Amino acid sequence: MPIRTPPVTRALLIANILVFLLQMALHDSQPPYPLTIPFALWPLGPSPYSDVVGFEPWQLVTYAFLHGGMSHILFNMLALWMFGGPVEEAFGARPFALYYFVCVIGAALTQLAVLHLFPNGYYPTVGASGGVFGLLLAYGLLYPHHRILLYFAIPIPARLFVVLYGILELVLGVTGTQAGVAHFAHLGGLAFGFLLILYWRGKLPWKPRRTLRL
C-alpha cells in the first residue's frame, strides 16, 4: 500500500470520482444517458439506435472515466490507488501518465477489434480497468516478489498474481463465461503496457531516445 499518493495518481482518482458523481447527478444509468451516449466506447460501424451516434475518436480516452456502478468504481479506484502510487514513484510523473493512457487506449483498441471481428450485440464499454490492468502488470514487473492479498486474505507474489489473473481473463474472455465484462479490454491493457515497457527497456526494434531502468 502506498504511504502517500503521488500527483498523477491523485489526479486520476479525483477525476474518476468527480465524473462518477456527475453520472449520478445526471442519472446517467437511465435514458437519455447524457454521459454514456457521447463518451462511452461504442463499437465501430453504424449505430442501430437513432439516439446513439456510435464510435467517436475521443471515446478511446473518455470511456475510462465512466463507470457502471458503485462496486465498479470502488474496485477500480482501490486498484488505482494501490498500484498507481508505487508505479508512479518508480516511473516518474510524465512517463507514468503516458503509460496509463497508452494502456487505456490500447485496451479500447483491443475491445474495438474483438467486437468488430466477433460481433455480439451493440453495447458500450466503460471503466478504468484497461489502465488499471496495465498498472497491475507494471507493478508485477517492478516488484515481482511483493505480496498481494488475493481476496484480501491469501498472500501471493505480485508476478504470479499478474500471470494467473491474465490467464483467468483470457479463459473468461474466450469462453464468454462472465458476460458484461470486457475481458479482452483488460488483456489489451496488459499487452500494450508490456509493449511500452519493452520499448522503454530497448527490447524492441525501435529504440527509444532514452531507456528507463524498469
N, C-alpha and C positions, 0 to 999 in steps of 0.2 A: 504494500500500500504506500503511495507517495505521501511524504510528510507535508509537502506544500504542492500547490497546483500551479505549474508554470503558465505563462501568459496565453499561449495559443490554445492549450487545452482548456484553460479557464474561459477564453472567449468562445470556443466551440460549445462548451457546456451551457454558457449563458444564452448563446444564440439558439440552441436547440430547445431549451426550456422556454424562452420567450415565444418562439414560434409555436410551440405546443400550447402555451397559454392562449395565444391568438387563435389557434384552431378551436379551442374550447369556447372562447368568447364568441366566435363566429358560427358556432355549432357546425363545424366542418364535417362531422360524422353523419350529417343529414343533407338531403338536397337543399340548395343547389351546389353544395360542396365548393365554397368560394375559394379555398386554397388548394384542395386536391385536384380540381379540374385543370387549373393552369399550371400548377407547379409539381405535381406528382410525375413520375416517369411512366409515360404511356407507350404502348408498343408502336413499332414502325408501321407505316401504311395508313390508309384512310380510316377514320373513326366511324364505327357503325351507329354512333349516337349523335343526334343533331346538336346537343348542347356540349359536346366534348370535341375540342379542336384536334386532339391527338398529340403526337410527339412534336416537341419543340426543343431546339438545342439547349436552352437554359435548364431544361429538366434534368440533364446529366449531373447537375450540381444541386438544384433546389430540392429534388426528391429526398435528399439525405437529411434535410432539416424538418421533414414532416414525419409524423408517427401515427400509428393506427390505434393507439390506446395507451392507458396508463402503464400497464405492465410492459408494453413495447418500449416506451421511452425510459422507464426505470432501469430495465436491464441494459439497454444501450448506453445510458449515461453512467451507470455504475461501471461498465467495462471501459468506457472512455476515460473515466476518472482513474481507474485502477492502472490501466496500461498506457494511457496517453502521457501521464506525468513522467514516468521513468523513461519512456521512449523519447519524449521531447528533451529531457535533460541530456540524453546521450546524443541526439541528433543536432540540437540547436533549434531555435525557433523557426527560422526560414526553411531549412530542409525538412523539418517536421511538418510544417504547413503544406509544403509541396508534396511530401509523401502521403499525407492524409487525403488530399484532394485527388492525387493520382489513383489511390485505392478506391475512392468514391466514384470517380469517373470510370475506372476500369471495371468496377462492379456493375455499373449501369450499362456499359457496352456489352459485357458478358450476358447480362439479363436480356438486353435487346436482341442479341444474336440468338440466344436459346429460344426466345419467344417467336422469333422470325422463322427459325428452322423447324421448330416443333410447336406450332400454334396450339394454344389450349385455352381459348377464350380471350376476351379483350378486357383487361383489368389493369389498374395502375400499380406501381411499385413505390413504396415509401420506406423510409427508415435509414438510420446511420450505420446499419450493420456492415455494409461493404467496407466503410472506413474503419470500423471497429475490428473487423477480422484482419485487415491489414496491420493494425496496431498489435493485435494478438500475435501475428506472425513475427513482427519486428521484435516484440518482447521475448518471444521464444528463441530468436537468434541472438539477441543481446544478452539475455540472462537464462541460458538453457537449463541451468540447474536450480534456479529459484523455484520454490514450491507454490503451486496454485491449488487452492482448496476446491476440489470437484464436489459440487453440490454442497459447498460450504462446510465439508466435513472430511473429505478424503484428500490428503496431500499428494500431489503428483508433479513431477518435474515439468517445467514450462515447455520444454522442447517436445516431450512426449505428449503433453496435453494438446499442443498445436497439431501434431501428426494425427492423433486419434480424432480430434474434432474435425480436421479436414477430411479424413476417411468417412466419418459419420455423415458429414454434409454431402459428400459425393454419393454415398449409398442412398440417402434420403432423397436427393435430387433425381437420381436415375430411376428409383423405384416409385417416386411420387407418393411416398408413404405419408408425409406430413404436408398436406395441402395448405395453400395460403401462405407459405413461407418461401422466400426467394433464395433457395439453397445455392443456385448457380451464381447469383449475385455475390453471395458470401465467398464462394470459391474464386470468383473474379477478383474480389478484394485481396484475397490471399495471393493469387497468381501475379497480379500487377505489382503488389508490394514487393514480392520476391524478386521480380524482374528489375524493379528500380534499385533494390539493394545490390543485386548483382552488378548493375550498371555502375553504381557508385563505388563498388569494390574493384572496378576494372575487369570484371569477369566476362563481359560481353564484347563482341567485335567492335562496337562503337565506344571509344574510350572517352571518359568524362574529362572535363577540364581539370578537375581535381578529384582525388579519391578520398573517401571518408573511411576512417578506421571503424568499421562496424562489425 
